[in-house]
Amino acid sequence: MTAIIIFIGFIIGLNCIPLLTKTTFPTVEKLIGRILIASTILFLIVMILEFNGYKLKGLYSFSTIGWTFIVSTILFFALFKNTKKKMLTVFLLIPLIVLSILTLILRQVVYQQKIDETNKISVSTNGFLACGEIINITQTRFGIFDKEVFHSDNLCLIGINKIEIIKFDDKHAEFLIYHNGLNDSENPYKYDLERKNVW
């Protein structure tokens, strides 16, 4: 509850800044408006694709788009004069800001490694109440996307810093997962997967 009150106070405070200054910057406002529109559209597209299992290639692709959206939104709140159009835009942007912040905090990729030319294994953080980190196996699609073909969030391993590929063929995959040993004493953790009917 405290976090929600602080967040609402922060948004209100940012929108009060234009009331304190009489100076306007039309060129800067125009530029920020364009960046905000572009980053909002790009953020929505990326979120829809991610919901369907597609992620942009690159470790920092999503975080760059997310931070661009957040910064441009904050500048929009702080610099644009308060009008009915701005207030409507603020109410539309608030859920997207919350979504982007939560996604950036909770779904950070902490480890990524190529298995072969097509497949890649990655580890990302999970929610605050989660048992451990998420392990994903992705395949390259359309040149710029990684399509999630396998997802596991039930291993209860945290602090994963290395994954060693022991075996990876059409029927079977075997990994050694090195972690901090807090939730599971087996380190490295031997993880076997049957690929048949999985991906």
Buried (B, 14 or more C-beta within 10 A) or exposed (E): EEEEEEBEEEBEEBBEEBEEEEEEEEEEBEEBBEBBEEBBEBBEEBBEBBEEBBBBBEEEBBBEBBBBBBBBBBBBBBBBEBEEEBEEBBEEBBEBBEBBEEBBEBBBBBBBEEBEEEBBBBBBBBEEEBEBBBBBBBBBBEEEBBBBBBEBBEBBBBBBEEBEBEEBEEEEBBBBBBBEBEBBEEBBBEBEBEBEEEB
